[in-house]
């Protein structure tokens, strides 16, 4: 079994986002190098081999965080599953369990401050305001926002068609303020940036599709807007399963990192409503 060839076939098979493909590629090439030092190939990987590898990753001065180890292990298991089938994937628990905490989400007042910073009448300012408004309004990842095409926004139905991780698609509502800012950008900002036949909604100063690095320059941690979207919906009374659909999470367990916000909301309702509270 040629380990490098097997890894290349796995990475090329599709179904992975560009970011995941890059991360998994680095993880798998590191694992292949580790196997090579031990005279092993991918076909010889079992629970003992993975346990030895994970043990090295988590020890010493250069030990990795449990989240990084978990991602590397996920990459290896996905590659094994693709190459040899599900039965070849060791199911032993090899990474320490991590307490899942709620991501740091901006308060509504902080969202207002963020949006005021990017306000203005220039084409780039109009683009930036529309971009951040839409990411917060629809709970979009950076990559999802920059991947949007003109046909993906339906102003009449007030929805946005989103292509998420792994090619999964979903439809999310378009909020009133986001629709206002987006229409303003499309009407008076985007035409000045468009340099050719480009269907992308959000364009760079050179008329090309915006990339996620530009989003990160606007806001150091743009994913906080997505966390704010979920947190503020939940605090406003939305059901976790509805939020799961809007975020595009494949499993409710992923959305349940927000469940203690729900518990706080339920406690407030209880204290307000129960005669013995």
Rosetta blueprint (number, residue, H / E / L):
1 X L
2 X L
3 X H
4 X H
5 X H
6 X H
7 X H
8 X H
9 X H
10 X H
11 X H
12 X H
13 X L
14 X L
15 X L
16 X L
17 X L
18 X H
19 X H
20 X H
21 X H
22 X H
23 X H
24 X H
25 X H
26 X H
27 X H
28 X H
29 X H
30 X H
31 X H
32 X H
33 X H
34 X H
35 X H
36 X H
37 X H
38 X L
39 X L
40 X L
41 X L
42 X H
43 X H
44 X H
45 X L
46 X L
47 X H
48 X H
49 X H
50 X H
51 X H
52 X H
53 X H
54 X H
55 X H
56 X H
57 X H
58 X L
59 X L
60 X L
61 X L
62 X L
63 X L
64 X L
65 X L
66 X H
67 X H
68 X H
69 X H
70 X H
71 X H
72 X H
73 X H
74 X H
75 X H
76 X H
77 X H
78 X H
79 X H
80 X H
81 X H
82 X H
83 X H
84 X H
85 X L
86 X H
87 X H
88 X H
89 X L
90 X L
91 X L
92 X L
93 X L
94 X L
95 X L
96 X L
97 X L
98 X L
99 X L
100 X L
101 X L
102 X L
103 X L
104 X L
105 X L
106 X L
107 X L
108 X H
109 X H
110 X H
111 X H
112 X H
113 X H
114 X H
115 X H
116 X H
117 X H
118 X L
119 X L
120 X L
121 X L
122 X L
123 X H
124 X H
125 X H
126 X H
127 X H
128 X H
129 X H
130 X H
131 X H
132 X H
133 X H
134 X H
135 X H
136 X H
137 X H
138 X H
139 X L
140 X L
141 X L
142 X H
143 X H
144 X H
145 X H
146 X H
147 X L
148 X L
149 X E
150 X H
151 X H
152 X H
153 X E
154 X E
155 X L
156 X L
157 X L
158 X L
159 X E
160 X E
161 X E
162 X E
163 X E
164 X L
165 X H
166 X H
167 X H
168 X L
169 X E
170 X E
171 X E
172 X E
173 X E
174 X L
175 X L
176 X H
177 X H
178 X H
179 X H
180 X H
181 X H
182 X H
183 X H
184 X H
185 X H
186 X H
187 X H
188 X H
189 X H
190 X H
191 X H
192 X H
193 X H
194 X L
195 X L
196 X L
197 X L
198 X L
199 X L
200 X E
201 X L
202 X L
203 X E
204 X L
205 X L
206 X L
207 X L
208 X L
209 X E
210 X L
211 X L
212 X H
213 X H
214 X H
215 X H
216 X H
217 X H
218 X H
219 X L
220 X L
221 X L
222 X L
223 X H
224 X H
225 X H
226 X H
227 X H
228 X H
229 X H
230 X H
231 X H
232 X H
233 X H
234 X H
235 X H
236 X L
237 X L
238 X L
239 X L
240 X H
241 X H
242 X H
243 X H
244 X H
245 X H
246 X H
247 X H
248 X L
249 X L
250 X L
251 X L
252 X H
253 X H
254 X H
255 X H
256 X H
257 X H
258 X H
259 X H
260 X H
261 X H
262 X H
263 X H
264 X H
265 X H
266 X H
267 X H
268 X H
269 X H
270 X H
271 X H
272 X H
273 X H
274 X L
275 X L
276 X L
277 X L
